[in-house]
Amino acid sequence: MAEWSKKRETMQHYDKIVDVYNVQYCEEQVAKIKAALDNIDIDLDNIVLDLGCGIGLLFEHVKNPAKLLVGLDSSRRLLEMAKRQAKRHPSMTVIRGEADHIPFRSETFHTVLAITLLQNMPTPLTTLHEVSRISRDDATIVVTALKAKFTREAFTRLLENAGLTFTILRLNGKLKDHTAICRLKMEK
């Protein structure tokens, strides 16, 4: 019950702040997106998931359009804004769903980005297990975690417990998140 309460609280929070989302979060989110994209390759035949896509900021920063770029978020109002972004790009779409019950088949995505998501999840480990499930064996997974909610050690432990191999990037000290580029370990 506490899990659903946290989810509902998070959805309601983002639904309420949608009108000021850009002012509050845009600059920081774009910096995180650019840092992530500077450290990974997205090929034209890739299927990419922006998990917790918010208003769809990632959509305008992907240099090479993937075969399909999917944004998933639980906030109805944020997704309304993301849909406007997605309409500009035929390979982009948005879906309402939950990050710890991702509505896709196993081994679907070549790339998954979960930027500033984990602190909103009642059980971040469950979320990362779902990310692993929907990722292909050779997938690239980008995960960030707010430094105010996760120490570097706690973030590292979480990624290890999720069965991910990873490199934590040393980025601009102004960013409020730890950022990791991850891969699945050999056995799922």
Order of alpha helices (4+ residues) and beta strands (2+ residues): alpha-alpha-beta-beta-alpha-beta-beta-alpha-beta-alpha-beta-beta
